[in-house]
């Protein structure tokens, strides 16, 4: 199978014995993930996009609860960034 996640849609192509056998698309893409992260982490869209690109994964890893990621919550510019486990982002994604 081949999955292509674009900004607004995700498509899947299924192959059997090297031949295309099925294709489909859903109206969910990377922009939706960014919006979910911004809301779930109470951060800006720009910060959520950066976090998604630099640290995001849909597959949980064994160290995700120990790996910390810094986020800057909306309205907290003067404060120290929050540290959250990477597993929080993985659950959102």
Backbone torsions as a table, in degrees:
resi	resn	phi	psi	omega
1	UNK	NA	150.7	176.9
2	UNK	-127.5	125.4	179.0
3	UNK	-114.3	129.0	178.7
4	UNK	-121.5	109.8	179.4
5	UNK	-99.8	111.6	175.8
6	UNK	-94.8	-165.9	-179.5
7	UNK	-70.2	-39.6	-175.6
8	UNK	-117.3	-16.4	-179.7
9	UNK	-139.6	158.8	174.6
10	UNK	-125.6	129.6	179.1
11	UNK	-116.3	150.7	177.1
12	UNK	-130.7	138.6	175.0
13	UNK	-123.9	131.6	-179.7
14	UNK	-112.5	134.6	-179.0
15	UNK	-122.0	145.7	174.3
16	UNK	-134.8	125.8	-178.0
17	UNK	53.3	39.2	176.6
18	UNK	80.1	3.2	-178.9
19	UNK	-116.3	141.9	177.4
20	UNK	-66.2	128.0	-179.4
21	UNK	-121.8	-19.4	-179.1
22	UNK	-162.1	146.7	174.8
23	UNK	-143.0	149.6	178.5
24	UNK	-157.3	165.5	179.1
25	UNK	-143.1	148.1	173.5
26	UNK	-126.7	152.2	-176.3
27	UNK	-88.0	51.3	174.6
28	UNK	-134.1	130.4	-179.2
29	UNK	-143.0	-166.9	-177.0
30	UNK	-59.8	-33.3	178.2
31	UNK	-63.9	-35.2	177.7
32	UNK	-66.5	-39.4	178.0
33	UNK	-63.2	-43.5	178.6
34	UNK	-60.7	-44.2	178.0
35	UNK	-61.8	-43.1	178.5
36	UNK	-62.3	-40.9	179.4
37	UNK	-66.8	-42.8	179.5
38	UNK	-59.9	-43.3	-180.0
39	UNK	-70.3	-48.2	-176.7
40	UNK	-65.1	-30.2	-178.9
41	UNK	-103.2	1.0	-178.6
42	UNK	52.4	49.2	180.0
43	UNK	-129.2	173.5	-178.4
44	UNK	-73.8	162.7	176.9
45	UNK	-62.6	-40.7	178.9
46	UNK	-61.3	-44.3	179.8
47	UNK	-66.4	-40.7	179.5
48	UNK	-63.5	-42.1	178.2
49	UNK	-62.5	-44.1	179.3
50	UNK	-61.8	-45.5	178.9
51	UNK	-62.0	-42.1	179.9
52	UNK	-60.9	-47.2	-176.9
53	UNK	-69.4	-42.2	-174.1
54	UNK	-84.0	-32.8	-171.4
55	UNK	-129.4	-5.0	-171.6
56	UNK	-78.8	147.7	174.6
57	UNK	-156.3	143.0	175.5
58	UNK	-88.0	-12.8	-178.6
59	UNK	-103.8	122.0	179.5
60	UNK	-68.8	144.1	176.9
61	UNK	-114.6	161.8	-176.2
62	UNK	-66.3	-24.1	-178.1
63	UNK	-99.2	4.7	-174.0
64	UNK	-59.2	-32.9	179.1
65	UNK	-75.1	-22.1	-180.0
66	UNK	-94.1	-29.5	-179.6
67	UNK	-74.6	121.9	-179.1
68	UNK	-103.2	143.9	179.2
69	UNK	-124.4	137.0	178.9
70	UNK	-86.5	132.7	174.3
71	UNK	-129.0	149.3	177.1
72	UNK	-107.7	102.4	179.9
73	UNK	-63.9	151.7	176.6
74	UNK	-61.2	135.7	178.4
75	UNK	80.9	6.3	-177.6
76	UNK	-121.4	33.7	-173.1
77	UNK	-58.6	-36.2	-176.7
78	UNK	-82.4	-13.1	-176.8
79	UNK	-88.5	168.3	176.3
80	UNK	-70.1	136.8	178.8
81	UNK	-58.3	150.5	176.2
82	UNK	-79.4	148.0	175.0
83	UNK	-106.5	121.7	178.3
84	UNK	-123.1	149.4	174.9
85	UNK	-66.7	144.0	178.0
86	UNK	-58.3	-26.6	-179.8
87	UNK	-61.7	-28.3	177.1
88	UNK	-63.7	-44.4	178.4
89	UNK	-65.5	-40.8	-179.4
90	UNK	-61.2	-39.7	178.7
91	UNK	-65.5	-36.9	178.6
92	UNK	-67.7	-45.7	-178.6
93	UNK	-64.7	NA	NA
